[in-house]
Amino acid sequence: MTKALVSIVIPCYNQGKYLEETVQSVLASSYKPLEIIIVNDGSKDNSLTIAHQLAEKHSEIKVIDQENGGVAKARNKGIRAAKGSYILPLDGDDLISPDYLEKSVETLSSSPNVKVVYCQAVKFNESGQKPWKLKPFSRNQLARDNMIFVAALFRKSDFLEIGGFSEDMSMGREDWEFWIKMLKNGGDVIQLPFIGFYYRLTPTSKRKKTGTNQKKRERIAYLNAHHRSFFEQELNGPLRFQRTWSKPYNTLLKWLGKL
């Protein structure tokens, strides 16, 4: 029986110093066949040179170069060019374990109702690593916060059905909105019971840049505008700045006749 091709899509912006380590973590995977698509997003460092050097050494690697357009656009371009039926996005400075792809494909391929497979994770830097404490998945919890990092396995057909990552979501956490789009109308999610993903903490980590109050307000406004019925279903009204209190606050306002 022919095994399904898995496409690992790596957007890269000025991550040349980490790119080879990221790629090597994928090449060390126990699962084959796979392809690696590196999308250079207008990097100003040596990322593109390193990507081409890696492609010359490994036939599994394809390089796409684009003007800087943001991580969502880079992911979309790479995924649309991918030949695999299963997709794993992986940022250009993060790592995966050797067994992550194999266990994920095994789960996804044997369960038609499952849309997303991910795992346990750690955050790391030069000082060491610590567990990334992720809340259990539920649609209600997803309405208030994201618990699925972007390096999760899903079917390319599901990606195409929802139109990919929203390229106009420039205020960050576009992966959260992506999972809402994919899962709001159903589908199971499985978290594998082992550490398979390693999120690198750097001074320029995107999560730090998107944590300001202004970015949060912009993000909440975007989510409410694009997924109103989802939040109505799960939170009895819109997502609020104090996200945990969204449902009780909305319920109170409805009881008072103010919503």
C-alpha positions in Angstrom: 0.0 0.0 0.0 1.4 3.4 -1.0 1.9 5.8 1.9 0.6 9.3 1.6 3.0 12.1 0.9 3.3 14.7 3.8 4.2 18.2 2.9 6.0 20.3 5.5 5.8 24.0 4.7 8.4 26.2 6.3 7.9 30.0 5.9 11.1 31.8 6.7 11.8 35.4 7.4 15.3 36.3 8.6 15.7 32.9 10.3 18.8 31.8 8.4 20.7 31.0 11.6 18.0 28.4 12.6 16.8 27.2 9.2 19.1 24.2 8.8 18.4 22.9 12.3 14.7 23.1 11.5 15.0 21.3 8.2 17.3 18.6 9.8 14.6 17.9 12.4 12.2 17.2 9.6 14.6 15.1 7.6 15.2 13.0 10.7 11.5 12.0 10.7 10.8 8.3 10.8 7.9 8.9 8.3 8.5 8.8 4.6 7.7 10.0 1.9 7.8 13.7 2.7 8.5 16.9 0.9 9.8 20.2 2.4 8.8 23.5 0.9 10.7 26.5 2.2 9.1 29.8 1.5 11.5 32.6 1.8 9.4 35.6 2.7 11.6 38.4 1.5 14.4 37.7 4.1 17.2 40.3 4.4 19.6 37.8 5.9 21.1 34.7 4.3 17.9 32.6 4.6 17.5 32.2 0.8 21.1 31.2 0.3 20.8 28.6 3.0 17.5 27.3 1.6 19.0 26.8 -1.8 22.1 25.1 -0.3 19.8 22.7 1.5 17.8 22.0 -1.6 20.9 21.1 -3.5 21.8 18.5 -0.9 18.3 17.0 -0.4 15.9 16.2 -3.2 12.9 16.4 -0.8 13.3 20.2 -0.6 11.8 22.8 -2.8 12.4 26.6 -2.4 9.9 29.3 -3.1 11.0 33.0 -3.0 8.6 35.8 -2.6 8.6 39.5 -1.6 7.8 40.0 2.0 4.1 39.5 2.5 3.8 38.1 6.0 3.6 34.6 7.4 0.0 33.9 6.4 0.8 34.6 2.7 4.0 32.6 2.9 2.2 29.6 4.4 -0.6 29.8 1.8 1.8 30.0 -1.1 3.7 26.9 0.2 0.6 24.9 1.0 -1.0 25.6 -2.4 2.2 24.4 -4.1 2.4 21.3 -2.0 1.8 17.9 -3.5 1.1 16.1 -0.3 -2.4 15.2 0.9 -1.3 16.0 4.5 0.2 19.3 5.5 2.3 20.4 8.5 3.2 24.1 8.7 6.5 24.6 10.6 8.1 28.0 11.3 11.7 28.5 10.2 13.1 28.3 13.7 11.1 25.5 15.4 11.7 21.8 15.6 9.8 18.5 15.5 10.6 15.1 17.0 11.4 12.1 14.8 8.2 10.3 15.5 5.8 13.3 15.3 4.9 12.9 11.6 4.5 9.1 11.7 2.1 9.1 14.7 0.2 12.1 13.3 -0.4 10.5 9.9 -1.4 7.2 11.6 -4.0 9.0 13.6 -5.4 11.2 10.8 -5.4 8.5 8.1 -7.4 6.1 10.3 -10.0 8.6 11.6 -12.1 10.4 8.9 -13.8 12.5 11.5 -10.5 13.9 12.8 -9.4 17.2 11.2 -6.4 18.2 13.2 -3.7 16.2 15.0 -1.1 17.9 17.2 1.0 16.9 20.3 2.5 18.1 23.5 5.1 20.7 23.2 7.9 22.6 24.9 9.3 26.1 24.6 13.1 26.4 24.5 16.0 28.8 24.1 19.7 28.8 24.9 18.9 28.7 28.6 16.9 25.5 28.5 13.3 24.4 27.9 10.0 24.3 29.7 6.7 22.5 29.1 4.2 24.5 27.0 1.0 24.1 29.0 -1.9 23.9 26.5 -5.5 23.7 27.6 -7.6 20.7 26.3 -9.4 21.4 23.1 -13.0 22.2 22.9 -14.9 24.5 20.6 -16.0 26.6 23.5 -12.4 27.0 24.7 -11.3 27.8 21.1 -13.8 30.6 21.1 -11.8 32.2 24.0 -8.3 31.3 23.2 -6.1 29.1 21.0 -4.6 25.9 22.3 -3.4 24.4 19.0 0.0 25.6 17.8 0.4 26.1 14.0 2.6 23.0 13.6 -0.3 20.5 13.5 -1.2 18.0 10.8 -4.3 18.5 8.7 -5.6 17.5 5.2 -4.8 19.8 2.3 -8.4 19.4 1.2 -9.6 21.0 4.4 -7.2 23.8 3.9 -8.5 24.5 0.4 -12.1 24.3 1.6 -11.7 27.1 4.1 -9.5 29.3 1.9 -6.3 28.9 3.8 -4.9 31.4 6.3 -6.4 34.9 6.3 -3.8 37.1 4.8 -5.5 40.3 5.9 -5.2 39.3 9.6 -2.0 41.4 10.2 -2.5 41.8 13.9 -1.2 38.3 14.7 -2.5 35.0 15.9 -3.6 34.1 12.4 -3.3 30.4 13.4 -6.1 30.9 16.0 -8.4 32.2 13.3 -7.3 29.4 11.0 -8.4 26.8 13.5 -11.7 28.5 14.1 -12.4 28.5 10.4 -11.5 24.8 10.1 -13.2 23.5 13.2 -16.2 25.8 13.9 -18.6 23.6 12.0 -17.4 20.3 13.3 -14.5 17.8 13.2 -12.5 16.1 15.9 -9.1 17.2 17.2 -6.5 14.8 18.7 -3.6 15.7 20.9 -0.9 13.0 20.9 0.4 12.1 24.4 4.1 12.9 23.8 6.3 15.9 23.2 6.7 16.3 19.5 7.0 20.0 18.9 9.7 22.5 20.1 8.8 26.2 20.0 11.9 28.4 19.9 11.8 31.5 22.0 13.8 34.4 20.5 14.0 38.1 21.1 11.9 38.6 17.9 9.4 35.9 18.6 6.1 36.9 17.0 4.0 36.0 20.1 5.8 38.9 21.9 5.1 41.4 19.1 1.4 40.6 19.0 0.7 40.7 22.8 0.0 44.4 23.1 -3.5 45.7 24.1 -3.9 47.4 20.8 -3.1 44.3 18.9 -5.5 42.3 21.1 -8.3 44.8 20.4 -7.7 44.7 16.7 -7.6 40.9 16.8 -10.9 40.6 18.7 -12.6 43.0 16.4 -11.4 41.0 13.4 -12.6 37.7 14.9 -16.0 39.1 15.8 -16.5 40.5 12.4 -15.6 37.3 10.6 -17.0 34.6 12.9 -20.0 36.2 14.6 -22.3 33.1 14.5 -19.5 31.0 16.0 -19.1 33.3 19.0 -22.9 33.6 19.4 -23.1 29.9 19.6 -20.2 29.4 22.0 -20.2 32.6 24.0 -23.8 33.8 23.7 -22.5 36.9 22.0 -19.2 38.5 20.9 -15.7 37.8 22.1 -14.8 40.4 24.7 -11.4 41.9 25.7 -11.6 40.0 28.9 -12.1 36.8 27.0 -12.7 34.5 30.0 -15.7 36.6 31.0 -17.2 36.8 27.5 -20.0 34.3 28.0 -21.2 35.4 31.5 -21.0 39.1 30.4 -23.0 38.5 27.2 -25.5 36.4 29.1 -26.0 39.2 31.7 -26.4 41.8 28.9 -29.1 39.6 27.2 -30.9 39.2 30.5 -30.9 42.9 30.9 -32.1 43.4 27.3 -28.9 45.3 26.3 -27.5 42.8 23.8 
